[in-house]
Amino acid sequence: MLNLAKRIWADEEGQSMVEYGLILALIAVVAIAVLAAIGQKVKSTYEKVYEGIKVE
């Protein structure tokens, strides 16, 4: 029974998966924040281009 507890405690596969999950979540949060920050500027640029080439 003690050996089983030691093996479970020493098993690091689950920890690695959790770490990868946390890194992936952090990357997603950063990507969303960057897109939110520059989104309005990109929209404004596209609107200027559209107004410049719009044919009435």
mmCIF file as Biopython writes it, N, C-alpha, C and O atoms, coordinates in Angstrom:
data_model
#
loop_
_atom_site.group_PDB
_atom_site.id
_atom_site.type_symbol
_atom_site.label_atom_id
_atom_site.label_alt_id
_atom_site.label_comp_id
_atom_site.label_asym_id
_atom_site.label_entity_id
_atom_site.label_seq_id
_atom_site.pdbx_PDB_ins_code
_atom_site.Cartn_x
_atom_site.Cartn_y
_atom_site.Cartn_z
_atom_site.occupancy
_atom_site.B_iso_or_equiv
_atom_site.auth_seq_id
_atom_site.auth_asym_id
_atom_site.pdbx_PDB_model_num
ATOM 1   N N  . MET A ? 1  ? 0.826   -1.189 0.000   1.0 0.0 1  A 1 
ATOM 2   C CA . MET A ? 1  ? 0.000   0.000  0.000   1.0 0.0 1  A 1 
ATOM 3   C C  . MET A ? 1  ? 0.876   1.261  0.000   1.0 0.0 1  A 1 
ATOM 4   O O  . MET A ? 1  ? 0.572   2.245  -0.676  1.0 0.0 1  A 1 
ATOM 5   N N  . LEU A ? 2  ? 1.958   1.210  0.766   1.0 0.0 2  A 1 
ATOM 6   C CA . LEU A ? 2  ? 2.856   2.369  0.829   1.0 0.0 2  A 1 
ATOM 7   C C  . LEU A ? 2  ? 3.539   2.593  -0.516  1.0 0.0 2  A 1 
ATOM 8   O O  . LEU A ? 2  ? 3.737   3.734  -0.934  1.0 0.0 2  A 1 
ATOM 9   N N  . ASN A ? 3  ? 3.901   1.497  -1.195  1.0 0.0 3  A 1 
ATOM 10  C CA . ASN A ? 3  ? 4.526   1.628  -2.511  1.0 0.0 3  A 1 
ATOM 11  C C  . ASN A ? 3  ? 3.576   2.276  -3.515  1.0 0.0 3  A 1 
ATOM 12  O O  . ASN A ? 3  ? 4.003   3.093  -4.331  1.0 0.0 3  A 1 
ATOM 13  N N  . LEU A ? 4  ? 2.307   1.923  -3.464  1.0 0.0 4  A 1 
ATOM 14  C CA . LEU A ? 4  ? 1.307   2.509  -4.352  1.0 0.0 4  A 1 
ATOM 15  C C  . LEU A ? 4  ? 1.191   4.008  -4.110  1.0 0.0 4  A 1 
ATOM 16  O O  . LEU A ? 4  ? 1.128   4.786  -5.062  1.0 0.0 4  A 1 
ATOM 17  N N  . ALA A ? 5  ? 1.164   4.411  -2.870  1.0 0.0 5  A 1 
ATOM 18  C CA . ALA A ? 5  ? 1.077   5.827  -2.530  1.0 0.0 5  A 1 
ATOM 19  C C  . ALA A ? 5  ? 2.314   6.576  -3.022  1.0 0.0 5  A 1 
ATOM 20  O O  . ALA A ? 5  ? 2.207   7.699  -3.515  1.0 0.0 5  A 1 
ATOM 21  N N  . LYS A ? 6  ? 3.488   5.954  -2.887  1.0 0.0 6  A 1 
ATOM 22  C CA . LYS A ? 6  ? 4.720   6.599  -3.366  1.0 0.0 6  A 1 
ATOM 23  C C  . LYS A ? 6  ? 4.702   6.756  -4.882  1.0 0.0 6  A 1 
ATOM 24  O O  . LYS A ? 6  ? 5.115   7.789  -5.409  1.0 0.0 6  A 1 
ATOM 25  N N  . ARG A ? 7  ? 4.219   5.719  -5.587  1.0 0.0 7  A 1 
ATOM 26  C CA . ARG A ? 7  ? 4.159   5.798  -7.058  1.0 0.0 7  A 1 
ATOM 27  C C  . ARG A ? 7  ? 3.188   6.877  -7.510  1.0 0.0 7  A 1 
ATOM 28  O O  . ARG A ? 7  ? 3.486   7.637  -8.431  1.0 0.0 7  A 1 
ATOM 29  N N  . ILE A ? 8  ? 2.040   6.947  -6.872  1.0 0.0 8  A 1 
ATOM 30  C CA . ILE A ? 8  ? 1.052   7.971  -7.244  1.0 0.0 8  A 1 
ATOM 31  C C  . ILE A ? 8  ? 1.616   9.360  -6.966  1.0 0.0 8  A 1 
ATOM 32  O O  . ILE A ? 8  ? 1.450   10.264 -7.785  1.0 0.0 8  A 1 
ATOM 33  N N  . TRP A ? 9  ? 2.265   9.542  -5.849  1.0 0.0 9  A 1 
ATOM 34  C CA . TRP A ? 9  ? 2.828   10.848 -5.479  1.0 0.0 9  A 1 
ATOM 35  C C  . TRP A ? 9  ? 3.951   11.255 -6.427  1.0 0.0 9  A 1 
ATOM 36  O O  . TRP A ? 9  ? 4.100   12.436 -6.742  1.0 0.0 9  A 1 
ATOM 37  N N  . ALA A ? 10 ? 4.748   10.275 -6.887  1.0 0.0 10 A 1 
ATOM 38  C CA . ALA A ? 10 ? 5.894   10.558 -7.746  1.0 0.0 10 A 1 
ATOM 39  C C  . ALA A ? 10 ? 5.515   10.656 -9.222  1.0 0.0 10 A 1 
ATOM 40  O O  . ALA A ? 10 ? 6.316   11.128 -10.029 1.0 0.0 10 A 1 
ATOM 41  N N  . ASP A ? 11 ? 4.320   10.225 -9.585  1.0 0.0 11 A 1 
ATOM 42  C CA . ASP A ? 11 ? 3.884   10.273 -10.985 1.0 0.0 11 A 1 
ATOM 43  C C  . ASP A ? 11 ? 3.732   11.724 -11.422 1.0 0.0 11 A 1 
ATOM 44  O O  . ASP A ? 11 ? 2.954   12.478 -10.838 1.0 0.0 11 A 1 
ATOM 45  N N  . GLU A ? 12 ? 4.480   12.110 -12.454 1.0 0.0 12 A 1 
ATOM 46  C CA . GLU A ? 12 ? 4.477   13.507 -12.895 1.0 0.0 12 A 1 
ATOM 47  C C  . GLU A ? 12 ? 3.781   13.704 -14.225 1.0 0.0 12 A 1 
ATOM 48  O O  . GLU A ? 12 ? 3.752   14.825 -14.732 1.0 0.0 12 A 1 
ATOM 49  N N  . GLU A ? 13 ? 3.218   12.654 -14.814 1.0 0.0 13 A 1 
ATOM 50  C CA . GLU A ? 13 ? 2.532   12.806 -16.091 1.0 0.0 13 A 1 
ATOM 51  C C  . GLU A ? 13 ? 1.356   13.753 -15.979 1.0 0.0 13 A 1 
ATOM 52  O O  . GLU A ? 13 ? 1.183   14.616 -16.839 1.0 0.0 13 A 1 
ATOM 53  N N  . GLY A ? 14 ? 0.558   13.620 -14.960 1.0 0.0 14 A 1 
ATOM 54  C CA . GLY A ? 14 ? -0.593  14.492 -14.764 1.0 0.0 14 A 1 
ATOM 55  C C  . GLY A ? 14 ? -0.177  15.934 -14.556 1.0 0.0 14 A 1 
ATOM 56  O O  . GLY A ? 14 ? -0.837  16.854 -15.040 1.0 0.0 14 A 1 
ATOM 57  N N  . GLN A ? 15 ? 0.912   16.131 -13.839 1.0 0.0 15 A 1 
ATOM 58  C CA . GLN A ? 15 ? 1.402   17.484 -13.613 1.0 0.0 15 A 1 
ATOM 59  C C  . GLN A ? 15 ? 1.821   18.129 -14.925 1.0 0.0 15 A 1 
ATOM 60  O O  . GLN A ? 15 ? 1.561   19.313 -15.142 1.0 0.0 15 A 1 
ATOM 61  N N  . SER A ? 16 ? 2.459   17.377 -15.794 1.0 0.0 16 A 1 
ATOM 62  C CA . SER A ? 16 ? 2.887   17.915 -17.079 1.0 0.0 16 A 1 
ATOM 63  C C  . SER A ? 16 ? 1.686   18.353 -17.901 1.0 0.0 16 A 1 
ATOM 64  O O  . SER A ? 16 ? 1.706   19.421 -18.514 1.0 0.0 16 A 1 
ATOM 65  N N  . MET A ? 17 ? 0.647   17.540 -17.917 1.0 0.0 17 A 1 
ATOM 66  C CA . MET A ? 17 ? -0.551  17.888 -18.680 1.0 0.0 17 A 1 
ATOM 67  C C  . MET A ? 17 ? -1.207  19.141 -18.123 1.0 0.0 17 A 1 
ATOM 68  O O  . MET A ? 17 ? -1.682  19.980 -18.887 1.0 0.0 17 A 1 
ATOM 69  N N  . VAL A ? 18 ? -1.239  19.278 -16.813 1.0 0.0 18 A 1 
ATOM 70  C CA . VAL A ? 18 ? -1.801  20.473 -16.193 1.0 0.0 18 A 1 
ATOM 71  C C  . VAL A ? 18 ? -0.967  21.694 -16.560 1.0 0.0 18 A 1 
ATOM 72  O O  . VAL A ? 18 ? -1.514  22.757 -16.854 1.0 0.0 18 A 1 
ATOM 73  N N  . GLU A ? 19 ? 0.336   21.545 -16.544 1.0 0.0 19 A 1 
ATOM 74  C CA . GLU A ? 19 ? 1.211   22.668 -16.902 1.0 0.0 19 A 1 
ATOM 75  C C  . GLU A ? 19 ? 0.993   23.077 -18.350 1.0 0.0 19 A 1 
ATOM 76  O O  . GLU A ? 19 ? 0.923   24.269 -18.648 1.0 0.0 19 A 1 
ATOM 77  N N  . TYR A ? 20 ? 0.883   22.103 -19.261 1.0 0.0 20 A 1 
ATOM 78  C CA . TYR A ? 20 ? 0.619   22.421 -20.658 1.0 0.0 20 A 1 
ATOM 79  C C  . TYR A ? 20 ? -0.732  23.121 -20.809 1.0 0.0 20 A 1 
ATOM 80  O O  . TYR A ? 20 ? -0.874  24.057 -21.596 1.0 0.0 20 A 1 
ATOM 81  N N  . GLY A ? 21 ? -1.697  22.665 -20.064 1.0 0.0 21 A 1 
ATOM 82  C CA . GLY A ? 21 ? -3.021  23.299 -20.101 1.0 0.0 21 A 1 
ATOM 83  C C  . GLY A ? 21 ? -2.974  24.740 -19.622 1.0 0.0 21 A 1 
ATOM 84  O O  . GLY A ? 21 ? -3.606  25.616 -20.212 1.0 0.0 21 A 1 
ATOM 85  N N  . LEU A ? 22 ? -2.230  24.984 -18.558 1.0 0.0 22 A 1 
ATOM 86  C CA . LEU A ? 22 ? -2.103  26.351 -18.049 1.0 0.0 22 A 1 
ATOM 87  C C  . LEU A ? 22 ? -1.367  27.257 -19.034 1.0 0.0 22 A 1 
ATOM 88  O O  . LEU A ? 22 ? -1.735  28.419 -19.211 1.0 0.0 22 A 1 
ATOM 89  N N  . ILE A ? 23 ? -0.336  26.726 -19.668 1.0 0.0 23 A 1 
ATOM 90  C CA . ILE A ? 23 ? 0.394   27.515 -20.665 1.0 0.0 23 A 1 
ATOM 91  C C  . ILE A ? 23 ? -0.523  27.843 -21.840 1.0 0.0 23 A 1 
ATOM 92  O O  . ILE A ? 23 ? -0.533  28.975 -22.323 1.0 0.0 23 A 1 
ATOM 93  N N  . LEU A ? 24 ? -1.292  26.859 -22.298 1.0 0.0 24 A 1 
ATOM 94  C CA . LEU A ? 24 ? -2.225  27.086 -23.400 1.0 0.0 24 A 1 
ATOM 95  C C  . LEU A ? 24 ? -3.276  28.125 -23.026 1.0 0.0 24 A 1 
ATOM 96  O O  . LEU A ? 24 ? -3.615  28.983 -23.841 1.0 0.0 24 A 1 
ATOM 97  N N  . ALA A ? 25 ? -3.791  28.057 -21.814 1.0 0.0 25 A 1 
ATOM 98  C CA . ALA A ? 25 ? -4.773  29.043 -21.363 1.0 0.0 25 A 1 
ATOM 99  C C  . ALA A ? 25 ? -4.162  30.437 -21.294 1.0 0.0 25 A 1 
ATOM 100 O O  . ALA A ? 25 ? -4.815  31.415 -21.657 1.0 0.0 25 A 1 
ATOM 101 N N  . LEU A ? 26 ? -2.926  30.540 -20.836 1.0 0.0 26 A 1 
ATOM 102 C CA . LEU A ? 26 ? -2.253  31.832 -20.769 1.0 0.0 26 A 1 
ATOM 103 C C  . LEU A ? 26 ? -2.056  32.414 -22.163 1.0 0.0 26 A 1 
ATOM 104 O O  . LEU A ? 26 ? -2.272  33.607 -22.374 1.0 0.0 26 A 1 
ATOM 105 N N  . ILE A ? 27 ? -1.647  31.577 -23.114 1.0 0.0 27 A 1 
ATOM 106 C CA . ILE A ? 27 ? -1.474  32.044 -24.491 1.0 0.0 27 A 1 
ATOM 107 C C  . ILE A ? 27 ? -2.803  32.532 -25.061 1.0 0.0 27 A 1 
ATOM 108 O O  . ILE A ? 27 ? -2.843  33.553 -25.747 1.0 0.0 27 A 1 
ATOM 109 N N  . ALA A ? 28 ? -3.885  31.815 -24.787 1.0 0.0 28 A 1 
ATOM 110 C CA . ALA A ? 28 ? -5.202  32.214 -25.282 1.0 0.0 28 A 1 
ATOM 111 C C  . ALA A ? 28 ? -5.627  33.552 -24.686 1.0 0.0 28 A 1 
ATOM 112 O O  . ALA A ? 28 ? -6.157  34.405 -25.398 1.0 0.0 28 A 1 
ATOM 113 N N  . VAL A ? 29 ? -5.403  33.742 -23.404 1.0 0.0 29 A 1 
ATOM 114 C CA . VAL A ? 29 ? -5.773  35.007 -22.753 1.0 0.0 29 A 1 
ATOM 115 C C  . VAL A ? 29 ? -4.972  36.163 -23.337 1.0 0.0 29 A 1 
ATOM 116 O O  . VAL A ? 29 ? -5.522  37.236 -23.586 1.0 0.0 29 A 1 
ATOM 117 N N  . VAL A ? 30 ? -3.684  35.954 -23.554 1.0 0.0 30 A 1 
ATOM 118 C CA . VAL A ? 30 ? -2.837  37.004 -24.127 1.0 0.0 30 A 1 
ATOM 119 C C  . VAL A ? 30 ? -3.286  37.324 -25.547 1.0 0.0 30 A 1 
ATOM 120 O O  . VAL A ? 30 ? -3.352  38.496 -25.918 1.0 0.0 30 A 1 
ATOM 121 N N  . ALA A ? 31 ? -3.594  36.308 -26.345 1.0 0.0 31 A 1 
ATOM 122 C CA . ALA A ? 31 ? -4.042  36.530 -27.714 1.0 0.0 31 A 1 
ATOM 123 C C  . ALA A ? 31 ? -5.349  37.307 -27.750 1.0 0.0 31 A 1 
ATOM 124 O O  . ALA A ? 31 ? -5.510  38.206 -28.576 1.0 0.0 31 A 1 
ATOM 125 N N  . ILE A ? 32 ? -6.270  36.979 -26.880 1.0 0.0 32 A 1 
ATOM 126 C CA . ILE A ? 32 ? -7.545  37.697 -26.820 1.0 0.0 32 A 1 
ATOM 127 C C  . ILE A ? 32 ? -7.321  39.138 -26.397 1.0 0.0 32 A 1 
ATOM 128 O O  . ILE A ? 32 ? -7.941  40.046 -26.951 1.0 0.0 32 A 1 
ATOM 129 N N  . ALA A ? 33 ? -6.455  39.364 -25.433 1.0 0.0 33 A 1 
ATOM 130 C CA . ALA A ? 33 ? -6.175  40.727 -24.975 1.0 0.0 33 A 1 
ATOM 131 C C  . ALA A ? 33 ? -5.539  41.557 -26.084 1.0 0.0 33 A 1 
ATOM 132 O O  . ALA A ? 33 ? -5.892  42.722 -26.268 1.0 0.0 33 A 1 
ATOM 133 N N  . VAL A ? 34 ? -4.605  40.964 -26.824 1.0 0.0 34 A 1 
ATOM 134 C CA . VAL A ? 34 ? -3.952  41.695 -27.916 1.0 0.0 34 A 1 
ATOM 135 C C  . VAL A ? 34 ? -4.965  42.030 -29.008 1.0 0.0 34 A 1 
ATOM 136 O O  . VAL A ? 34 ? -4.992  43.156 -29.505 1.0 0.0 34 A 1 
ATOM 137 N N  . LEU A ? 35 ? -5.794  41.061 -29.382 1.0 0.0 35 A 1 
ATOM 138 C CA . LEU A ? 35 ? -6.795  41.315 -30.413 1.0 0.0 35 A 1 
ATOM 139 C C  . LEU A ? 35 ? -7.802  42.364 -29.972 1.0 0.0 35 A 1 
ATOM 140 O O  . LEU A ? 35 ? -8.240  43.181 -30.782 1.0 0.0 35 A 1 
ATOM 141 N N  . ALA A ? 36 ? -8.168  42.351 -28.714 1.0 0.0 36 A 1 
ATOM 142 C CA . ALA A ? 36 ? -9.097  43.364 -28.206 1.0 0.0 36 A 1 
ATOM 143 C C  . ALA A ? 36 ? -8.449  44.742 -28.223 1.0 0.0 36 A 1 
ATOM 144 O O  . ALA A ? 36 ? -9.117  45.739 -28.496 1.0 0.0 36 A 1 
ATOM 145 N N  . ALA A ? 37 ? -7.168  44.803 -27.936 1.0 0.0 37 A 1 
ATOM 146 C CA . ALA A ? 37 ? -6.468  46.085 -27.882 1.0 0.0 37 A 1 
ATOM 147 C C  . ALA A ? 37 ? -6.291  46.692 -29.267 1.0 0.0 37 A 1 
ATOM 148 O O  . ALA A ? 37 ? -6.431  47.903 -29.434 1.0 0.0 37 A 1 
ATOM 149 N N  . ILE A ? 38 ? -5.986  45.864 -30.261 1.0 0.0 38 A 1 
ATOM 150 C CA . ILE A ? 38 ? -5.734  46.418 -31.591 1.0 0.0 38 A 1 
ATOM 151 C C  . ILE A ? 38 ? -6.953  46.328 -32.506 1.0 0.0 38 A 1 
ATOM 152 O O  . ILE A ? 38 ? -6.929  46.845 -33.623 1.0 0.0 38 A 1 
ATOM 153 N N  . GLY A ? 39 ? -7.999  45.688 -32.048 1.0 0.0 39 A 1 
ATOM 154 C CA . GLY A ? 39 ? -9.186  45.486 -32.877 1.0 0.0 39 A 1 
ATOM 155 C C  . GLY A ? 39 ? -9.793  46.778 -33.384 1.0 0.0 39 A 1 
ATOM 156 O O  . GLY A ? 39 ? -10.151 46.864 -34.558 1.0 0.0 39 A 1 
ATOM 157 N N  . GLN A ? 40 ? -9.918  47.769 -32.545 1.0 0.0 40 A 1 
ATOM 158 C CA . GLN A ? 40 ? -10.534 49.037 -32.944 1.0 0.0 40 A 1 
ATOM 159 C C  . GLN A ? 40 ? -9.670  49.756 -33.973 1.0 0.0 40 A 1 
ATOM 160 O O  . GLN A ? 40 ? -10.204 50.371 -34.897 1.0 0.0 40 A 1 
ATOM 161 N N  . LYS A ? 41 ? -8.359  49.693 -33.836 1.0 0.0 41 A 1 
ATOM 162 C CA . LYS A ? 41 ? -7.458  50.331 -34.806 1.0 0.0 41 A 1 
ATOM 163 C C  . LYS A ? 41 ? -7.576  49.666 -36.167 1.0 0.0 41 A 1 
ATOM 164 O O  . LYS A ? 41 ? -7.597  50.342 -37.195 1.0 0.0 41 A 1 
ATOM 165 N N  . VAL A ? 42 ? -7.652  48.346 -36.174 1.0 0.0 42 A 1 
ATOM 166 C CA . VAL A ? 42 ? -7.784  47.610 -37.431 1.0 0.0 42 A 1 
ATOM 167 C C  . VAL A ? 42 ? -9.123  47.946 -38.085 1.0 0.0 42 A 1 
ATOM 168 O O  . VAL A ? 42 ? -9.192  48.160 -39.296 1.0 0.0 42 A 1 
ATOM 169 N N  . LYS A ? 43 ? -10.166 47.990 -37.295 1.0 0.0 43 A 1 
ATOM 170 C CA . LYS A ? 43 ? -11.489 48.331 -37.818 1.0 0.0 43 A 1 
ATOM 171 C C  . LYS A ? 43 ? -11.473 49.726 -38.417 1.0 0.0 43 A 1 
ATOM 172 O O  . LYS A ? 43 ? -12.017 49.943 -39.500 1.0 0.0 43 A 1 
ATOM 173 N N  . SER A ? 44 ? -10.865 50.656 -37.736 1.0 0.0 44 A 1 
ATOM 174 C CA . SER A ? 44 ? -10.768 52.023 -38.230 1.0 0.0 44 A 1 
ATOM 175 C C  . SER A ? 44 ? -10.001 52.088 -39.549 1.0 0.0 44 A 1 
ATOM 176 O O  . SER A ? 44 ? -10.398 52.809 -40.465 1.0 0.0 44 A 1 
ATOM 177 N N  . THR A ? 45 ? -8.925  51.350 -39.646 1.0 0.0 45 A 1 
ATOM 178 C CA . THR A ? 45 ? -8.132  51.329 -40.874 1.0 0.0 45 A 1 
ATOM 179 C C  . THR A ? 45 ? -8.950  50.764 -42.033 1.0 0.0 45 A 1 
ATOM 180 O O  . THR A ? 45 ? -8.919  51.320 -43.131 1.0 0.0 45 A 1 
ATOM 181 N N  . TYR A ? 46 ? -9.672  49.682 -41.816 1.0 0.0 46 A 1 
ATOM 182 C CA . TYR A ? 46 ? -10.501 49.098 -42.870 1.0 0.0 46 A 1 
ATOM 183 C C  . TYR A ? 46 ? -11.610 50.062 -43.286 1.0 0.0 46 A 1 
ATOM 184 O O  . TYR A ? 46 ? -11.934 50.155 -44.470 1.0 0.0 46 A 1 
ATOM 185 N N  . GLU A ? 47 ? -12.192 50.775 -42.329 1.0 0.0 47 A 1 
ATOM 186 C CA . GLU A ? 47 ? -13.235 51.743 -42.667 1.0 0.0 47 A 1 
ATOM 187 C C  . GLU A ? 47 ? -12.678 52.874 -43.526 1.0 0.0 47 A 1 
ATOM 188 O O  . GLU A ? 47 ? -13.346 53.326 -44.457 1.0 0.0 47 A 1 
ATOM 189 N N  . LYS A ? 48 ? -11.480 53.331 -43.230 1.0 0.0 48 A 1 
ATOM 190 C CA . LYS A ? 48 ? -10.840 54.385 -44.057 1.0 0.0 48 A 1 
ATOM 191 C C  . LYS A ? 48 ? -10.587 53.887 -45.469 1.0 0.0 48 A 1 
ATOM 192 O O  . LYS A ? 48 ? -10.838 54.605 -46.437 1.0 0.0 48 A 1 
ATOM 193 N N  . VAL A ? 49 ? -10.096 52.672 -45.591 1.0 0.0 49 A 1 
ATOM 194 C CA . VAL A ? 49 ? -9.862  52.099 -46.906 1.0 0.0 49 A 1 
ATOM 195 C C  . VAL A ? 49 ? -11.172 51.960 -47.676 1.0 0.0 49 A 1 
ATOM 196 O O  . VAL A ? 49 ? -11.243 52.283 -48.862 1.0 0.0 49 A 1 
ATOM 197 N N  . TYR A ? 50 ? -12.192 51.483 -47.000 1.0 0.0 50 A 1 
ATOM 198 C CA . TYR A ? 50 ? -13.497 51.320 -47.637 1.0 0.0 50 A 1 
ATOM 199 C C  . TYR A ? 50 ? -14.041 52.655 -48.117 1.0 0.0 50 A 1 
ATOM 200 O O  . TYR A ? 50 ? -14.544 52.758 -49.236 1.0 0.0 50 A 1 
ATOM 201 N N  . GLU A ? 51 ? -13.942 53.669 -47.283 1.0 0.0 51 A 1 
ATOM 202 C CA . GLU A ? 51 ? -14.422 55.005 -47.673 1.0 0.0 51 A 1 
ATOM 203 C C  . GLU A ? 51 ? -13.616 55.545 -48.850 1.0 0.0 51 A 1 
ATOM 204 O O  . GLU A ? 51 ? -14.161 56.271 -49.682 1.0 0.0 51 A 1 
ATOM 205 N N  . GLY A ? 52 ? -12.345 55.208 -48.936 1.0 0.0 52 A 1 
ATOM 206 C CA . GLY A ? 52 ? -11.499 55.689 -50.022 1.0 0.0 52 A 1 
ATOM 207 C C  . GLY A ? 52 ? -11.814 55.028 -51.363 1.0 0.0 52 A 1 
ATOM 208 O O  . GLY A ? 52 ? -11.641 55.655 -52.408 1.0 0.0 52 A 1 
ATOM 209 N N  . ILE A ? 53 ? -12.266 53.797 -51.355 1.0 0.0 53 A 1 
ATOM 210 C CA . ILE A ? 53 ? -12.536 53.108 -52.612 1.0 0.0 53 A 1 
ATOM 211 C C  . ILE A ? 53 ? -14.025 52.951 -52.924 1.0 0.0 53 A 1 
ATOM 212 O O  . ILE A ? 53 ? -14.383 52.378 -53.953 1.0 0.0 53 A 1 
ATOM 213 N N  . LYS A ? 54 ? -14.876 53.446 -52.060 1.0 0.0 54 A 1 
ATOM 214 C CA . LYS A ? 54 ? -16.326 53.310 -52.237 1.0 0.0 54 A 1 
ATOM 215 C C  . LYS A ? 54 ? -16.771 54.062 -53.472 1.0 0.0 54 A 1 
ATOM 216 O O  . LYS A ? 54 ? -16.402 55.218 -53.682 1.0 0.0 54 A 1 
ATOM 217 N N  . VAL A ? 55 ? -17.558 53.402 -54.277 1.0 0.0 55 A 1 
ATOM 218 C CA . VAL A ? 55 ? -18.106 54.017 -55.488 1.0 0.0 55 A 1 
ATOM 219 C C  . VAL A ? 55 ? -19.583 54.303 -55.238 1.0 0.0 55 A 1 
ATOM 220 O O  . VAL A ? 55 ? -20.347 53.426 -54.834 1.0 0.0 55 A 1 
ATOM 221 N N  . GLU A ? 56 ? -19.957 55.532 -55.485 1.0 0.0 56 A 1 
ATOM 222 C CA . GLU A ? 56 ? -21.366 55.908 -55.250 1.0 0.0 56 A 1 
ATOM 223 C C  . GLU A ? 56 ? -22.120 56.000 -56.528 1.0 0.0 56 A 1 
ATOM 224 O O  . GLU A ? 56 ? -23.313 56.304 -56.520 1.0 0.0 56 A 1 
#
